[in-house]
């Protein structure tokens, strides 16, 4: 509890600290904060955690509670003052208990579930779609059930009950920089025509590919600028780059960046837009969230306009 005076007005803040700021823990904290509000009607209840992401922030704001975290995010709406700071990344990742859930092969299952969040799955169907063993898919689902992020129906099929929580949990533990990158200078201005050439050569070479980051977002929203092209490519990028007449470059100078996928599951759910392959929407969102060049803004627009959770 903290009492202070601001501009001649007395204020009392009561902070409920929770070790994890995941939506599940924040919902539990909301119950306790409501109790505080009833017991101390003049106080302003505030949630505190190591990190409070966008979904958790929305939960707290919708209940008229404030929040602060150790990453620099905060929201305090007092009678005579308003303080808000959001968009800071988790400087102390709190996902250690979830590490195995978001390991590379486990994310194959996560990605399949997020691509079709309304679908009811049997365990065998999920394993086949994710290309993992029955035992592996069982372990992932068991962990998701413990987190109350999936639910089973009477026929023992299961579906996501909290896709937004799962998406944000994944994003907290993942960055596109987990993929090995090779950069190249482009012989011409980066355009969708150039992207078409990349796709054509990848096809001739028999490689799977899928555009992501700005390139993927620009295919969905043609009005977006295209300063560089980022593309997942299966296998060695050198033959493709040579066929395109590209020269290697430092990351900062490159116009085309090939990602060697940290796991081939990144190609699951890839779809065509304008004749070119784009990673599935959950993968595109997870990549954009940590992209330095307006990535979070583009990610939230994608989520709001195309994903529905």
C-alpha positions as CSV (number, residue, x, y, z in Angstrom):
1,X,0.0,0.0,0.0
2,X,1.2,3.5,-0.9
3,X,-0.3,6.8,0.3
4,X,0.8,10.1,-1.3
5,X,-0.5,13.5,-2.2
6,X,-0.6,14.9,-5.7
7,X,-1.7,18.4,-6.6
8,X,-3.3,18.7,-3.1
9,X,-5.3,15.5,-3.4
10,X,-4.7,12.4,-1.3
11,X,-4.3,9.1,-3.1
12,X,-4.0,5.5,-1.9
13,X,-2.6,2.8,-4.1
14,X,-2.9,-0.9,-3.2
15,X,-0.7,-3.2,-5.3
16,X,-1.5,-6.9,-5.7
17,X,1.7,-8.6,-6.9
18,X,1.6,-11.7,-9.0
19,X,4.7,-13.6,-10.0
20,X,3.5,-14.1,-13.6
21,X,1.6,-11.6,-15.6
22,X,0.0,-14.1,-17.9
23,X,-3.8,-13.5,-18.5
24,X,-4.7,-16.6,-16.4
25,X,-2.9,-15.2,-13.4
26,X,-4.2,-11.7,-14.1
27,X,-7.8,-12.9,-14.1
28,X,-7.2,-14.4,-10.6
29,X,-5.6,-11.1,-9.5
30,X,-8.8,-9.3,-10.7
31,X,-10.8,-11.2,-8.2
32,X,-8.5,-10.2,-5.4
33,X,-8.4,-6.6,-6.7
34,X,-12.2,-6.5,-6.6
35,X,-12.1,-7.6,-3.0
36,X,-9.7,-4.7,-2.2
37,X,-12.0,-2.3,-3.9
38,X,-14.9,-3.4,-1.7
39,X,-12.8,-3.3,1.5
40,X,-11.1,0.0,0.7
41,X,-13.5,2.0,-1.5
42,X,-11.2,5.0,-1.6
43,X,-8.1,3.1,-2.8
44,X,-7.0,2.6,-6.3
45,X,-6.2,-1.1,-6.9
46,X,-3.1,-1.9,-9.0
47,X,-1.7,-5.2,-10.4
48,X,2.1,-5.6,-10.3
49,X,4.1,-8.3,-12.2
50,X,7.4,-8.8,-13.9
51,X,5.7,-8.3,-17.3
52,X,2.1,-7.5,-18.3
53,X,1.4,-8.0,-22.0
54,X,-1.3,-6.5,-24.1
55,X,-4.0,-9.1,-23.3
56,X,-3.4,-8.8,-19.6
57,X,-3.4,-5.0,-19.9
58,X,-6.8,-5.1,-21.6
59,X,-8.2,-7.3,-18.8
60,X,-7.1,-4.9,-16.1
61,X,-8.2,-1.8,-18.0
62,X,-11.7,-3.2,-18.7
63,X,-12.1,-3.7,-14.9
64,X,-10.8,-0.2,-14.2
65,X,-7.6,-1.3,-12.5
66,X,-4.1,0.0,-12.9
67,X,-0.9,-1.9,-13.5
68,X,2.9,-1.6,-13.3
69,X,5.6,-4.1,-14.3
70,X,9.3,-4.4,-14.2
71,X,9.7,-4.0,-18.0
72,X,8.5,-0.3,-17.9
73,X,4.8,-0.7,-18.8
74,X,2.2,1.0,-16.6
75,X,-1.3,2.3,-16.5
76,X,-2.6,4.6,-13.7
77,X,-5.9,6.4,-14.1
78,X,-6.3,8.6,-11.0
79,X,-8.8,11.4,-10.6
80,X,-6.3,14.1,-11.3
81,X,-3.6,12.3,-13.2
82,X,-3.3,9.8,-16.0
83,X,-0.1,7.8,-16.7
84,X,0.2,5.2,-19.4
85,X,3.3,3.5,-20.9
86,X,2.9,0.4,-23.1
87,X,4.8,-1.6,-25.7
88,X,7.9,-2.3,-23.6
89,X,9.2,-5.9,-24.1
90,X,9.6,-8.4,-21.4
91,X,13.1,-7.7,-20.1
92,X,12.9,-10.7,-17.7
93,X,11.0,-13.4,-19.5
94,X,8.7,-15.2,-17.1
95,X,8.0,-18.1,-19.3
96,X,10.4,-20.6,-17.7
97,X,7.5,-22.8,-16.5
98,X,6.3,-22.8,-20.1
99,X,9.7,-23.4,-21.8
100,X,8.9,-27.0,-22.8
101,X,5.5,-25.9,-24.1
102,X,7.1,-23.5,-26.6
103,X,10.1,-25.7,-27.6
104,X,10.5,-26.0,-31.4
105,X,8.6,-29.3,-32.0
106,X,6.0,-28.4,-29.4
107,X,5.3,-25.1,-31.3
108,X,4.2,-27.3,-34.3
109,X,1.1,-28.3,-32.2
110,X,0.7,-24.7,-31.0
111,X,0.7,-23.4,-34.5
112,X,-1.9,-25.9,-35.7
113,X,-4.2,-25.0,-32.9
114,X,-3.9,-21.3,-33.5
115,X,-4.5,-21.6,-37.3
116,X,-7.9,-23.1,-36.6
117,X,-8.9,-21.9,-33.1
118,X,-12.5,-23.0,-33.4
119,X,-11.9,-26.5,-34.6
120,X,-12.4,-29.5,-32.3
121,X,-9.5,-32.0,-32.6
122,X,-8.9,-35.6,-31.9
123,X,-5.4,-36.2,-30.6
124,X,-4.4,-38.4,-33.6
125,X,-5.7,-35.7,-36.0
126,X,-3.6,-33.0,-34.3
127,X,-0.5,-35.2,-34.3
128,X,-0.8,-35.9,-38.0
129,X,-1.4,-32.2,-38.9
130,X,1.6,-31.1,-36.7
131,X,3.8,-34.0,-37.9
132,X,4.6,-35.0,-34.4
133,X,4.1,-38.3,-32.5
134,X,0.9,-39.1,-30.6
135,X,2.9,-38.9,-27.4
136,X,4.3,-35.5,-28.1
137,X,0.9,-34.0,-29.0
138,X,-0.5,-35.6,-25.8
139,X,2.1,-33.9,-23.7
140,X,1.4,-30.5,-25.2
141,X,-2.3,-30.9,-24.8
142,X,-1.9,-32.0,-21.2
143,X,0.1,-28.8,-20.4
144,X,-2.5,-26.7,-22.2
145,X,-5.2,-28.3,-20.1
146,X,-3.3,-27.5,-16.9
147,X,-3.2,-23.9,-18.0
148,X,-7.0,-24.0,-18.9
149,X,-6.2,-22.9,-22.5
150,X,-7.9,-25.9,-24.1
151,X,-11.1,-27.7,-23.2
152,X,-12.6,-31.1,-24.0
153,X,-16.1,-31.8,-25.1
154,X,-18.2,-34.9,-24.4
155,X,-16.7,-36.9,-27.3
156,X,-13.1,-36.1,-26.0
157,X,-12.4,-33.7,-28.8
158,X,-10.6,-30.6,-27.6
159,X,-10.4,-27.0,-28.9
160,X,-8.8,-23.8,-27.7
161,X,-10.7,-22.0,-25.0
162,X,-8.2,-19.1,-24.8
163,X,-6.4,-18.6,-28.1
164,X,-5.3,-15.1,-27.2
165,X,-3.6,-16.3,-24.1
166,X,-1.8,-19.0,-26.0
167,X,-0.7,-16.7,-28.8
168,X,0.7,-14.2,-26.3
169,X,2.4,-16.9,-24.2
170,X,4.1,-18.1,-27.4
171,X,5.2,-14.6,-28.4
172,X,6.8,-14.0,-25.0
173,X,9.1,-16.9,-25.5
174,X,9.8,-16.6,-29.2
175,X,11.5,-14.1,-31.5
176,X,12.1,-14.4,-35.3
177,X,15.8,-14.0,-34.5
178,X,15.7,-17.7,-33.4
179,X,16.0,-18.4,-37.1
180,X,19.4,-18.3,-38.8
181,X,19.5,-15.4,-41.3
182,X,21.5,-14.9,-44.5
183,X,21.3,-11.4,-46.1
184,X,21.8,-10.3,-49.7
185,X,22.0,-7.1,-51.8
186,X,19.2,-6.8,-54.3
187,X,20.0,-5.9,-58.0
188,X,16.9,-3.8,-58.2
189,X,14.4,-1.9,-56.0
190,X,12.5,-4.2,-53.7
191,X,9.1,-4.7,-55.2
192,X,6.4,-7.4,-55.4
193,X,7.8,-8.3,-58.8
194,X,11.1,-9.1,-57.1
195,X,9.3,-11.2,-54.5
196,X,7.7,-13.1,-57.4
197,X,11.2,-13.8,-58.8
198,X,12.2,-15.2,-55.4
199,X,9.2,-17.4,-55.3
200,X,9.7,-18.6,-58.9
201,X,13.3,-19.6,-58.3
202,X,12.4,-21.3,-55.0
203,X,9.8,-23.3,-56.9
204,X,12.3,-24.3,-59.6
205,X,14.7,-25.4,-56.9
206,X,12.0,-27.5,-55.3
207,X,12.1,-25.5,-52.0
208,X,9.3,-24.5,-49.7
209,X,9.3,-20.8,-49.0
210,X,7.0,-18.3,-47.2
211,X,7.3,-14.6,-46.8
212,X,7.1,-13.0,-43.4
213,X,7.6,-9.7,-41.5
214,X,7.1,-6.6,-43.8
215,X,7.0,-8.7,-46.9
216,X,4.2,-10.9,-45.5
217,X,2.3,-8.0,-44.1
218,X,2.6,-6.0,-47.4
219,X,1.0,-8.9,-49.3
220,X,-2.0,-8.7,-47.0
221,X,-2.1,-4.8,-47.0
222,X,-0.7,-3.6,-50.3
223,X,-0.5,0.0,-49.0
224,X,2.4,-0.9,-46.7
225,X,5.9,0.1,-47.6
226,X,8.3,-2.7,-48.5
227,X,11.8,-1.6,-47.3
228,X,13.2,-5.2,-47.3
229,X,12.0,-8.8,-48.0
230,X,12.2,-11.5,-45.3
231,X,11.5,-15.0,-46.5
232,X,11.6,-18.5,-44.9
233,X,13.4,-20.8,-47.2
234,X,13.8,-24.6,-46.9
235,X,17.4,-25.8,-47.4
236,X,20.6,-24.0,-48.5
237,X,19.9,-20.4,-49.7
238,X,23.0,-20.1,-51.8
239,X,21.7,-21.8,-55.1
240,X,18.6,-19.7,-54.9
241,X,20.6,-16.5,-54.4
242,X,23.0,-17.3,-57.2
243,X,20.1,-18.0,-59.6
244,X,18.7,-14.5,-58.7
245,X,22.2,-12.9,-59.2
246,X,22.4,-11.7,-55.6
247,X,25.5,-10.9,-53.6
248,X,25.9,-11.6,-49.9
249,X,25.6,-8.5,-47.6
250,X,25.7,-7.6,-43.9
251,X,22.3,-7.6,-42.2
252,X,22.1,-3.8,-42.1
253,X,22.8,-3.5,-45.8
254,X,20.7,-6.4,-47.1
255,X,17.5,-6.0,-49.0
256,X,16.6,-9.7,-49.1
257,X,16.9,-11.9,-46.0
258,X,16.5,-15.6,-46.1
259,X,15.6,-17.3,-42.8
260,X,16.6,-21.0,-42.3
261,X,13.6,-22.1,-40.2
262,X,14.3,-23.0,-36.6
263,X,11.8,-25.7,-37.2
264,X,10.0,-26.7,-40.5
265,X,6.7,-26.2,-38.7
266,X,6.9,-22.5,-39.8
267,X,5.6,-23.6,-43.2
268,X,2.4,-25.1,-41.7
269,X,-0.7,-23.2,-42.8
270,X,1.2,-21.0,-45.3
271,X,-1.3,-19.5,-47.8
272,X,-1.2,-17.7,-51.1
273,X,-1.8,-14.0,-51.5
274,X,-1.4,-12.6,-54.9
275,X,0.2,-15.8,-56.0
276,X,2.9,-15.7,-53.4
277,X,3.2,-17.8,-50.2
278,X,2.8,-16.1,-46.8
279,X,3.3,-17.8,-43.4
280,X,0.2,-18.5,-41.5
281,X,-1.3,-15.6,-39.6
282,X,-0.2,-16.7,-36.1
283,X,3.4,-17.1,-37.3
284,X,3.3,-13.7,-39.0
285,X,2.0,-12.1,-35.9
286,X,4.7,-13.8,-33.7
287,X,7.4,-12.6,-36.1
288,X,6.1,-9.1,-36.4
289,X,5.7,-8.5,-32.6
290,X,9.4,-8.4,-32.1
291,X,10.3,-6.7,-35.3
292,X,12.0,-3.3,-34.7
293,X,10.5,-1.4,-37.7
294,X,6.9,-0.8,-36.6
295,X,6.5,-4.5,-36.1
296,X,4.2,-4.4,-33.1
297,X,1.9,-1.8,-34.7
298,X,1.6,-4.0,-37.8
299,X,1.1,-7.1,-35.6
300,X,-1.8,-5.6,-33.7
301,X,-3.4,-4.4,-36.9
302,X,-3.2,-7.9,-38.3
303,X,-4.6,-9.4,-35.1
304,X,-7.5,-6.9,-35.0
305,X,-8.4,-7.1,-38.7
306,X,-7.7,-10.7,-39.7
307,X,-7.2,-13.0,-36.7
308,X,-10.2,-12.4,-34.5
309,X,-8.6,-13.3,-31.2
